[in-house]
Each structure stands twice: as structure tokens, then as C-alpha cells.
Amino acid sequence: MEFTQYHEPSNNKEGDPALGFLTRKKTQVKLLRPTRVKNKTPAPVQISAEQIVREAQERQEAEFRPAKQKLTDSEELAEYRLRKRKEYEDLVRRVPRNTSVWVKYAQWEESQRDFARSRSIWERAIEVDSTNSTLWLKYSEMEMKNKFINHARNVWDRAVSLLPRMDQLWYKYIHMEELLGNLPGARQLFERWMTWEPDHRGWAAYIQFELRYNEIDRARSIYDRYVECHPGDKAWIRYAKFEVKNGEIARARQCYECAMEQLGEDGQTEGLFVAFAQFEERCKEVERARVIYKYALDHIPKEKAKTIYQKFVLFEKQYGDREGIENVIMGKRRFQYEDEVKKNPLNYDSWFDYAQLEESMGDKGKVREVYERAIANVPPFEQKQYWQRYLYLWINYALYEELEAEDYDRTRDVYKACLGIIPHAKFTFAKIWIMASHFEIRQKNLKAARTILGNAIGRAPKDKIFKTYIEIELQLGNINRCRTLYEKYLEWSPANCYAWSKYAQLERSLGETERVRSIFKVAIAQPLLDMPELLWKGYIEFEISEGEHDRTRQLYERLLDRTKHLKVWVSYAKFEATVALEEEVVAKKEGREPDTAKVAGQARERARRTKGVFERAYESLQISAPEKKEERAMLLEEWNETERTFGEHGDLAAVQRKLPRKVKRKRPITAEDGTPAGFEEYTDYIFPDETGMAPNLKILEAAYKWKRHKTGSDNES
């Protein structure tokens, strides 16, 4: 026998290496200075100390593993056993509740073939913790492994008497008796176990035991006791399947019927009905199965009958006709929608789905019934947000009557009823007015469409209604009606720049120049406009397109009286810079070459006008908003680019003398609580014509001059 030890044996008295049983290998250990940890963040994969030790033992090299000790005589063996027993006794005395220590101690004694000692240790462990099933299992396995059958029976009997609710003990005990061929003993154990009324697995194990030995009658009697012990659908279904497997169809049907009778309506479950129906289906009793499915659907709550519905649909697809299948599917969905709308009649989404279901069935009477029930649920609050979803019920109803039912009188009645129920004094829906008018147009009843839109404008005018009405009249070519509608539109909303622009655009398309000019004049004279820049831009572009340069200049001057915005000045200057030369226009019309002298004179005049606008803009911005330096800088950049386009007629040097110098500066930042939060950089502009320059700016200017002078000296050298 060989044993692994970590110490030298005590019989090496002389100290001779040749007589030693344990060889040690000396190694030199070099101490290293500990390195400094740079990254102290936790590793993504954590390793436990136990894992490190286990990997160290697994990867240990052979030359570093502990040496093996060979026991050569009985004296050494006795000494080894004494030492091990002392270690185990110390352990069980220190941790008496530790089951693993007792198990290892007893198994070690078993490995020494000292069964009496091992049995004694098991008994001592059971005295410490008699309810520990692991001890009983290991104890019994030791007796069985070494073929002490009577001892094992004794241990098993004590265990199941002490822990009768521990199923594993019964399984092991019965398995041992069955392996030994002691069938009466195993049956007796099952009977003892059944008196404790175990769960379904215990009864199933007893039944399988009898079936293994072809004891059908015994198994049937056990099933009778089983369904009495566990009166539920699970036990009855198993009983019925057992009878089917043995070919007893009548007995199986009787099992299902008894289950239905004994369990009553409260105990009848979805699984029981499905199993019963599938049994009848396998027996080719189609009508019986159909009756069971229908009975189940009538007596089980719908939220608990999803599986039954699915099975019933599959059953009808296999054995029923097309009408029956559709009735089953639609009946299921119809009941769900009825349940939903009953719980919450204001859930309009459920009404939509319900109506769509009935539309797919094609029964007009049921579709109209659903829509009438749906629209009867008027929102309780007169607020538009609650009516938006409700209104689509009316829209879908009207579209169904028009497109599917093709009943145009009912469609007209639906639109009329819908417009009558909406509280137009508080809010309205332009969509329903427009849809009603479009319906009348499709019916070639233009008068009715105009009446609907006229009522809409009179009772609840909206932008969309005016636009639709004008678009209809414009397509019909009724210009006078369009003008009348635009006038009413502007009377209702005089601040609407979109309406003014569209009105002017209409007159312009008709060639009515004076009308367009009059409309723009009235529009810009309004005290309040929602988008005045759009209106002024349209007016100016109109005058430019007509070639009225003097009128355009007057418009710019009037606009500058209202606002001194940078974009207005730039637009004015660009207009002056892009005005066509009169000599070139006249020469082109007459088909001759333009006079060079006249062209040059007119170009100088154009450059002068443009320069005058830029100078006025610069002075205006300098006076009205001296702190807005960035706008002045942008104006000068535009001026500079414009002067470049004039070539020899431009005065580029004068503009460049005005260009500012960009300077990076810092300013303090204040947090929300008022405390300083550091500094931020920003770009400042220094203009040459600024007066009252601060001392630091003068120093900065001198520094720039010195740097330029120095750079020039270096270049010369």
C-alpha cells in the first residue's frame, strides 16, 4: 500500500538518505523587490483563492509534487492508522455538525476494511444529526456495497421510519429489494409508503412497478386509490390513459365521465376537457368530441380557455366544413371584442377591430349594428383631444357605407349626423367638413358641396377649409369666387401672411399687376402680421420682376424705416449691385452693340449706389448697436466681396481700411449658483476707426506694429 505524506517518516533514525522513505528536493528562492502596481482597477474576470489553489495543484510539476511513502510492515501501518484516526477524531470533535467529515471518516475506515469501526462511526454521526438524509443514504450504500444485506435492510427501515416524507429513501430501499428479487418485500414497502399519501410521482412509481411485472389488475386497484388520494384532473387523465393503453376504451371513457361528475364545474379544467375531447377524437367519435369542445367553451372562463379554442379550431379544420371553421374563429374573436367593449365602452380601438371583424364577415346588418353601438359612446368631455379618436369611427362608418355597402343616402346621413353632434362652438374638425364636401363632389352635387363648405366657413372657419374651398373653385375656373373667398379668408385672419401671398400670387398669374400691387400695399399696412419678412420679400421680388427699380428702392427704404436688420441692408446692397445696366438692356432690344462710354458710366453709378447703401448700413449699425461688432464685421465682409466684383469701378482699398482685426480674449464664466466657473475664450473685433481705445488695446496695437517692423527687417536682411 502506498500513501502520500508531507513529512519525513519517524523510523529514519540514522539520518541516512538511503534509508529515508521521503525524498525532498531543495530549491533556491530568489527574493524579488515587489513591483509597484500601476493599474488598481478590478480585473474584468475575478478569480477566487480556491480557484488559484486548485489550478496550482493541477498544474504542479512532477518533481515538486509530494513524495510517496511506502509502508513495509504492520508496525508502520498501525502507526499510520493511529495517526489518521487521531486526525479524524479531532475533526469530528471540533466540528461535530459537519456531515462531510463524518462521511470521510467512515469511508476511510471502510477502505481499511474495518466495517465494525465504520458502522460505529455512522451510528455516532446519526446520533449527532438523525434527520440528515445524506448520512442515511451513505450508510445504506456502504452496507449494500459490501453485501451486508440484512444490515442494509435494518438501516433502510430505520431511515424510512424516521424520515417517511423523504421520497429518495423509499426509492432506494424499494430499488434494493427489487434488485434482490424480493417482490413481495418491495410491494410491502410500497404499501407502507402509500399510507403516507405521497405526491403523484410516488403513486406513479408504484404503478410502474406493478406494470413491469404485468400485474394489470393490481395497477388498476392502485389507480382507484390514487384518484381518491389526489382527486384532480391530473390523476384522472393518467388513469384514463392507462386504460387506453391496455385497450379498455369503455373503462377510459368511464374514467373521464367520473372525473367530470366528481370534480364538478369548479374542478373541471381546460386540460381535462382537452384530454377528453382528444380521446373521443382518437376513437373516431367526432360528434362526441365536438360536443365536449362546445360544452367546455360555454362553461370555462374565456381567459382560461385559450388552448381549448386553439384545439377546437384545429379540430374543425380537420373534421368540419368551411362555414363551421369560420364560425369558430369569428365566434372566438367576437366574444373577445364583446368582452373588451363591455369592460370599457370608450375604448375606441376595440370598436375599430370589432367593426373590421364584422366587415370581413360581410354581414351588412351586423356591421351597421356595431358602428351604431360604437358611435353611441360619445366622449364625456367636450375637449378636442378626447374626440379625435371618436371621430374616426364616424369616418370609417361613412367610408364603409360609400365604398362597401354603396348606400349613398346612408353615407350622406352619416356625415350629416356627425356634423350635427360635434360642438362647433368649442372646437371643430376640418377633416369631416372636407370629406363631406368631397363626397358630394363625387356624387356630382356641386351645390351641396358648396353649401357644406359655406356652412363650415360660417360656423367654424379654419385655414384648411378655406384652402380646400379655394382649391376647388380654382380647379373649376371660378376666379371671382376665389377672390371672394380670399377676401373672407383675410377678413377672418388679416395677420395671415400665407393668405396674402397666395392672393397676390393668384392675381399675378392672371396678369393683374395693379391688383397685386394693391394687395401687397394693404398687406404690409396691417398692424400685426405673423410672418412679415415673407410678405416684404414677396413684394420686393414682385417689383424686381416687373423691372420697377425705383419702386423697389422705395420699398427698401420703407422697410428700413421699420427695421435696421443686417439682412435687410445686405439685400438692399445686393439689389443695387445686380441692377441691370440700362444701356445694355436697350442695346439688346435694338439689336446693336452697347455704347462703351455709357456702359462705363452706368457701372460707376451702380457701384456708387451700392457703396452708398453699405456706408449707410455701416453708420447705422455703428450708431444703433455699437456692441454688435460681429454684425459690423459681417457687413464689411459682404461689402469687401461686392467691391471685388466691381473691378476698376470699385473702391476696395476704402473698405479694407475699415476691416477689423480679430483678437482672442477670455471672459469669466459664472455657474448657476453664482460662483465663478472659470473662463471661456471668445473672438473680439477691433475696428481702426474706434475712438477712446482702452490703454491695453493701445499697448497691443504698439506690439503689433513692433512685430511687423521686426518681420520686415528680417526679410530685408
Backbone hydrogen bonds, N-H to C=O, Kabsch-Sander energy under -0.5 kcal/mol:
donor,donor_aa,acceptor,acceptor_aa,energy
3,F,69,Q,-2.2
5,Q,3,F,-0.5
5,Q,67,A,-1.1
12,N,9,P,-0.8
13,K,11,N,-1.9
19,L,16,D,-1.0
20,G,16,D,-0.8
26,K,24,R,-0.6
30,K,28,Q,-0.5
31,L,29,V,-0.6
40,K,38,K,-0.7
46,Q,44,P,-0.5
52,I,48,S,-1.7
53,V,49,A,-2.3
54,R,50,E,-2.4
55,E,51,Q,-2.5
56,A,52,I,-2.1
57,Q,53,V,-2.1
58,E,54,R,-2.2
59,R,55,E,-2.4
60,Q,57,Q,-0.7
64,F,61,E,-0.9
65,R,61,E,-0.6
65,R,62,A,-0.8
69,Q,3,F,-3.0
71,L,1,M,-1.4
71,L,69,Q,-0.6
72,T,70,K,-0.6
77,L,73,D,-1.6
78,A,74,S,-2.7
79,E,75,E,-2.3
80,Y,76,E,-2.6
81,R,77,L,-2.6
82,L,78,A,-2.5
83,R,79,E,-2.2
84,K,80,Y,-2.4
85,R,81,R,-2.7
86,K,82,L,-2.1
87,E,83,R,-2.1
88,Y,84,K,-2.6
89,E,85,R,-2.8
90,D,86,K,-2.2
91,L,87,E,-2.0
92,V,88,Y,-2.8
93,R,89,E,-1.7
94,R,90,D,-1.8
95,V,91,L,-3.2
98,N,95,V,-1.3
99,T,97,R,-0.9
102,W,98,N,-1.2
103,V,99,T,-2.4
104,K,100,S,-2.4
105,Y,101,V,-2.3
106,A,102,W,-2.7
107,Q,103,V,-2.6
108,W,104,K,-2.1
109,E,105,Y,-2.0
110,E,106,A,-2.0
111,S,107,Q,-2.2
112,Q,108,W,-1.2
113,R,110,E,-1.8
114,D,109,E,-2.3
115,F,113,R,-1.0
118,S,114,D,-2.2
119,R,115,F,-2.9
120,S,116,A,-2.1
121,I,117,R,-2.4
122,W,118,S,-2.2
123,E,119,R,-2.2
124,R,120,S,-2.3
125,A,121,I,-2.5
126,I,122,W,-2.3
127,E,123,E,-2.0
128,V,124,R,-1.5
129,D,125,A,-2.2
132,N,129,D,-0.9
133,S,131,T,-0.8
136,W,132,N,-1.2
137,L,133,S,-2.4
138,K,134,T,-2.6
139,Y,135,L,-2.5
140,S,136,W,-2.5
141,E,137,L,-2.4
142,M,138,K,-2.0
143,E,139,Y,-1.7
144,M,140,S,-2.6
145,K,141,E,-2.8
146,N,142,M,-1.5
147,K,144,M,-1.7
148,F,143,E,-3.3
149,I,147,K,-1.2
152,A,148,F,-2.5
153,R,149,I,-2.8
154,N,150,N,-2.4
155,V,151,H,-2.4
156,W,152,A,-3.0
157,D,153,R,-2.8
158,R,154,N,-2.1
159,A,155,V,-2.3
160,V,156,W,-2.8
161,S,157,D,-1.6
162,L,158,R,-1.9
163,L,159,A,-3.2
166,M,163,L,-1.4
167,D,165,R,-1.1
169,L,166,M,-0.9
170,W,166,M,-1.0
171,Y,167,D,-2.4
172,K,168,Q,-2.4
173,Y,169,L,-2.4
174,I,170,W,-2.7
175,H,171,Y,-2.4
176,M,172,K,-2.1
177,E,173,Y,-1.9
178,E,174,I,-2.4
179,L,175,H,-2.3
180,L,176,M,-1.8
181,G,178,E,-0.9
182,N,177,E,-2.4
183,L,181,G,-1.7
186,A,182,N,-2.3
187,R,183,L,-2.9
188,Q,184,P,-2.4
189,L,185,G,-2.1
190,F,186,A,-2.3
191,E,187,R,-2.2
192,R,188,Q,-2.3
193,W,189,L,-2.5
194,M,190,F,-2.8
195,T,191,E,-1.2
196,W,193,W,-1.7
197,E,194,M,-1.9
202,G,199,D,-0.6
203,W,199,D,-1.5
204,A,200,H,-2.4
205,A,201,R,-2.2
206,Y,202,G,-1.9
207,I,203,W,-2.5
208,Q,204,A,-2.5
209,F,205,A,-1.9
210,E,206,Y,-1.9
211,L,207,I,-2.2
212,R,208,Q,-1.9
213,Y,209,F,-0.7
213,Y,210,E,-0.6
214,N,211,L,-1.6
215,E,210,E,-2.7
216,I,214,N,-1.2
219,A,215,E,-2.1
220,R,216,I,-2.5
221,S,217,D,-2.3
222,I,218,R,-2.0
223,Y,219,A,-2.2
224,D,220,R,-2.0
225,R,221,S,-1.7
226,Y,222,I,-2.5
227,V,223,Y,-2.5
228,E,224,D,-0.9
229,C,225,R,-2.1
230,H,226,Y,-2.8
232,G,230,H,-2.3
236,W,232,G,-1.7
237,I,233,D,-2.4
238,R,234,K,-1.9
239,Y,235,A,-2.2
240,A,236,W,-2.6
241,K,237,I,-2.4
242,F,238,R,-2.1
243,E,239,Y,-1.9
244,V,240,A,-2.3
245,K,241,K,-2.3
246,N,242,F,-1.4
247,G,244,V,-1.6
248,E,243,E,-2.8
249,I,247,G,-1.3
252,A,248,E,-2.1
253,R,249,I,-2.6
254,Q,250,A,-2.2
255,C,251,R,-2.0
256,Y,252,A,-2.0
257,E,253,R,-2.4
258,C,254,Q,-2.6
259,A,255,C,-2.3
260,M,256,Y,-2.3
261,E,257,E,-2.2
262,Q,258,C,-3.1
263,L,259,A,-2.5
264,G,260,M,-1.2
267,G,263,L,-1.1
268,Q,264,G,-1.1
269,T,267,G,-0.5
273,F,269,T,-1.8
274,V,270,E,-2.3
275,A,271,G,-2.3
276,F,272,L,-2.5
277,A,273,F,-2.8
278,Q,274,V,-2.5
279,F,275,A,-2.0
280,E,276,F,-2.2
281,E,277,A,-2.2
282,R,278,Q,-2.3
283,C,279,F,-1.5
284,K,281,E,-1.4
285,E,280,E,-2.8
286,V,284,K,-1.2
289,A,285,E,-2.1
290,R,286,V,-2.4
291,V,287,E,-2.4
292,I,288,R,-2.2
293,Y,289,A,-2.4
294,K,290,R,-2.4
295,Y,291,V,-2.5
296,A,292,I,-2.5
297,L,293,Y,-2.4
298,D,294,K,-1.6
299,H,295,Y,-1.3
300,I,296,A,-1.9
304,K,301,P,-1.7
305,A,302,K,-1.2
309,Y,305,A,-2.1
310,Q,306,K,-2.1
311,K,307,T,-2.8
312,F,308,I,-2.9
313,V,309,Y,-2.5
314,L,310,Q,-2.2
315,F,311,K,-2.5
316,E,312,F,-2.7
317,K,313,V,-2.3
318,Q,314,L,-1.5
319,Y,315,F,-2.8
320,G,316,E,-2.1
325,I,321,D,-2.1
326,E,322,R,-2.4
327,N,323,E,-2.3
328,V,324,G,-2.1
329,I,325,I,-2.4
330,M,326,E,-2.9
331,G,327,N,-2.4
332,K,328,V,-2.0
333,R,329,I,-2.1
334,R,330,M,-3.1
335,F,331,G,-2.1
336,Q,332,K,-1.8
337,Y,333,R,-2.4
338,E,334,R,-2.4
339,D,335,F,-2.3
340,E,336,Q,-2.1
341,V,337,Y,-2.8
342,K,338,E,-1.6
343,K,339,D,-1.7
344,N,340,E,-2.2
347,N,344,N,-1.8
348,Y,346,L,-1.6
350,S,347,N,-0.7
351,W,347,N,-1.2
352,F,348,Y,-2.3
353,D,349,D,-2.2
354,Y,350,S,-2.4
355,A,351,W,-2.7
356,Q,352,F,-2.3
357,L,353,D,-2.1
358,E,354,Y,-2.1
359,E,355,A,-2.3
360,S,356,Q,-1.9
361,M,357,L,-1.1
362,G,358,E,-1.2
363,D,358,E,-0.9
364,K,362,G,-0.9
367,V,363,D,-2.1
368,R,364,K,-2.6
369,E,365,G,-2.0
370,V,366,K,-2.4
371,Y,367,V,-2.4
372,E,368,R,-2.7
373,R,369,E,-2.3
374,A,370,V,-2.3
375,I,371,Y,-2.7
376,A,372,E,-0.9
377,N,374,A,-1.5
378,V,376,A,-1.6
383,Q,381,F,-1.7
386,Y,383,Q,-1.3
387,W,383,Q,-0.8
387,W,384,K,-0.7
388,Q,384,K,-1.1
391,L,387,W,-2.3
392,Y,388,Q,-0.8
393,L,389,R,-0.5
393,L,390,Y,-1.1
394,W,390,Y,-0.9
395,I,391,L,-1.9
396,N,392,Y,-2.7
397,Y,393,L,-2.2
398,A,394,W,-2.7
399,L,395,I,-2.6
400,Y,396,N,-2.3
401,E,397,Y,-2.2
402,E,398,A,-2.0
403,L,399,L,-3.0
404,E,399,L,-0.6
404,E,400,Y,-1.5
405,A,400,Y,-2.7
406,E,400,Y,-0.5
407,D,401,E,-2.7
408,Y,406,E,-0.8
411,T,407,D,-1.7
412,R,408,Y,-2.3
413,D,409,D,-2.1
414,V,410,R,-2.4
415,Y,411,T,-2.3
416,K,412,R,-2.2
417,A,413,D,-2.7
418,C,414,V,-2.5
419,L,415,Y,-2.5
420,G,416,K,-1.5
421,I,417,A,-1.3
421,I,418,C,-0.6
422,I,418,C,-1.2
424,H,422,I,-1.7
426,K,423,P,-1.6
427,F,423,P,-2.3
432,I,429,F,-0.5
433,W,429,F,-1.2
434,I,430,A,-2.5
435,M,431,K,-2.6
436,A,432,I,-2.1
437,S,433,W,-2.1
438,H,434,I,-2.6
439,F,435,M,-2.1
440,E,436,A,-1.8
441,I,437,S,-2.0
442,R,438,H,-2.3
443,Q,439,F,-1.4
444,K,441,I,-1.8
445,N,440,E,-3.1
446,L,444,K,-0.6
449,A,445,N,-1.7
450,R,446,L,-2.5
451,T,447,K,-2.1
452,I,448,A,-2.3
453,L,449,A,-2.4
454,G,450,R,-2.5
455,N,451,T,-2.4
456,A,452,I,-2.1
457,I,453,L,-2.3
458,G,454,G,-2.1
459,R,455,N,-2.9
460,A,456,A,-2.4
466,F,462,K,-2.1
467,K,463,D,-2.6
468,T,464,K,-2.3
469,Y,465,I,-2.6
470,I,466,F,-2.6
471,E,467,K,-2.3
472,I,468,T,-2.3
473,E,469,Y,-2.3
474,L,470,I,-2.5
475,Q,471,E,-2.1
476,L,472,I,-1.5
477,G,473,E,-0.6
477,G,474,L,-0.8
478,N,473,E,-2.5
479,I,477,G,-1.4
482,C,478,N,-1.8
483,R,479,I,-2.6
484,T,480,N,-2.3
485,L,481,R,-2.6
486,Y,482,C,-2.7
487,E,483,R,-2.2
488,K,484,T,-2.3
489,Y,485,L,-2.9
490,L,486,Y,-2.6
491,E,487,E,-2.0
492,W,488,K,-2.1
493,S,489,Y,-2.2
496,N,493,S,-1.4
497,C,495,A,-1.1
500,W,496,N,-1.7
501,S,497,C,-2.6
502,K,498,Y,-2.4
503,Y,499,A,-2.4
504,A,500,W,-2.4
505,Q,501,S,-2.4
506,L,502,K,-2.2
507,E,503,Y,-2.1
508,R,504,A,-2.4
509,S,505,Q,-2.1
510,L,506,L,-1.1
511,G,508,R,-1.3
512,E,507,E,-2.4
513,T,511,G,-1.5
516,V,512,E,-2.1
517,R,513,T,-2.5
518,S,514,E,-2.5
519,I,515,R,-2.6
520,F,516,V,-2.4
521,K,517,R,-2.2
522,V,518,S,-2.5
523,A,519,I,-2.4
524,I,520,F,-2.6
525,A,521,K,-0.8
526,Q,523,A,-1.6
530,D,495,A,-2.5
534,L,531,M,-0.7
535,L,531,M,-1.2
536,W,532,P,-2.7
537,K,533,E,-2.1
538,G,534,L,-2.0
539,Y,535,L,-2.3
540,I,536,W,-2.7
541,E,537,K,-2.5
542,F,538,G,-2.0
543,E,539,Y,-2.1
544,I,540,I,-2.3
545,S,541,E,-2.4
546,E,542,F,-1.5
547,G,544,I,-1.3
548,E,543,E,-2.2
549,H,547,G,-1.5
552,T,548,E,-1.9
553,R,549,H,-2.4
554,Q,550,D,-2.2
555,L,551,R,-2.3
556,Y,552,T,-2.4
557,E,553,R,-2.5
558,R,554,Q,-2.4
559,L,555,L,-2.5
560,L,556,Y,-2.4
561,D,557,E,-1.3
562,R,558,R,-0.8
562,R,559,L,-0.6
563,T,559,L,-2.4
569,W,565,H,-1.7
570,V,566,L,-2.5
571,S,567,K,-2.5
572,Y,568,V,-2.4
573,A,569,W,-2.5
574,K,570,V,-2.6
575,F,571,S,-2.1
576,E,572,Y,-2.1
577,A,573,A,-2.1
578,T,574,K,-1.5
579,V,575,F,-0.5
579,V,576,E,-0.5
585,V,581,L,-1.9
586,V,582,E,-2.7
587,A,583,E,-2.5
588,K,584,E,-2.0
589,K,585,V,-2.0
590,E,586,V,-2.4
591,G,587,A,-1.2
592,R,587,A,-2.3
599,V,595,D,-2.3
600,A,596,T,-2.4
601,G,597,A,-2.2
602,Q,598,K,-2.7
603,A,599,V,-2.2
604,R,600,A,-2.3
605,E,601,G,-2.2
606,R,602,Q,-2.3
607,A,603,A,-2.4
608,R,604,R,-2.4
609,R,605,E,-2.5
610,T,606,R,-2.3
611,K,607,A,-2.5
612,G,608,R,-2.5
613,V,609,R,-2.1
614,F,610,T,-2.2
615,E,611,K,-2.7
616,R,612,G,-2.3
617,A,613,V,-2.4
618,Y,614,F,-2.7
619,E,615,E,-2.5
620,S,616,R,-2.5
621,L,617,A,-2.6
622,Q,618,Y,-2.2
623,I,619,E,-1.9
624,S,620,S,-3.2
625,A,621,L,-1.5
628,K,625,A,-1.1
629,K,627,E,-1.8
632,R,628,K,-1.3
633,A,629,K,-2.4
634,M,630,E,-2.3
635,L,631,E,-2.3
636,L,632,R,-2.4
637,E,633,A,-2.0
638,E,634,M,-2.2
639,W,635,L,-2.5
640,N,636,L,-2.8
641,E,637,E,-2.2
642,T,638,E,-2.3
643,E,639,W,-2.5
644,R,640,N,-1.5
645,T,641,E,-1.2
646,F,642,T,-0.8
647,G,643,E,-0.6
647,G,644,R,-0.9
649,H,646,F,-1.6
650,G,647,G,-1.1
652,L,650,G,-0.6
655,V,651,D,-1.0
656,Q,652,L,-2.2
657,R,653,A,-1.7
658,K,654,A,-0.5
658,K,655,V,-1.3
659,L,655,V,-0.7
661,R,686,I,-2.3
663,V,684,D,-2.8
665,R,663,V,-0.5
665,R,682,Y,-2.6
667,R,680,E,-2.1
669,I,678,G,-3.0
671,A,675,T,-3.2
674,G,671,A,-1.4
677,A,669,I,-3.6
680,E,667,R,-2.2
682,Y,665,R,-2.4
684,D,663,V,-3.1
684,D,682,Y,-0.5
686,I,661,R,-2.2
687,F,685,Y,-0.6
690,E,687,F,-1.5
697,L,694,A,-0.5
698,K,694,A,-1.8
699,I,695,P,-2.3
700,L,696,N,-2.1
701,E,697,L,-2.6
702,A,698,K,-2.5
703,A,699,I,-2.2
704,Y,700,L,-2.1
705,K,701,E,-2.2
706,W,702,A,-2.4
707,K,703,A,-2.3
708,R,704,Y,-2.4
709,H,705,K,-2.5
710,K,706,W,-2.5
711,T,707,K,-2.4
712,G,708,R,-2.3
713,S,709,H,-2.1
714,D,710,K,-2.2
715,N,711,T,-1.9
716,E,712,G,-2.0
717,S,713,S,-2.3
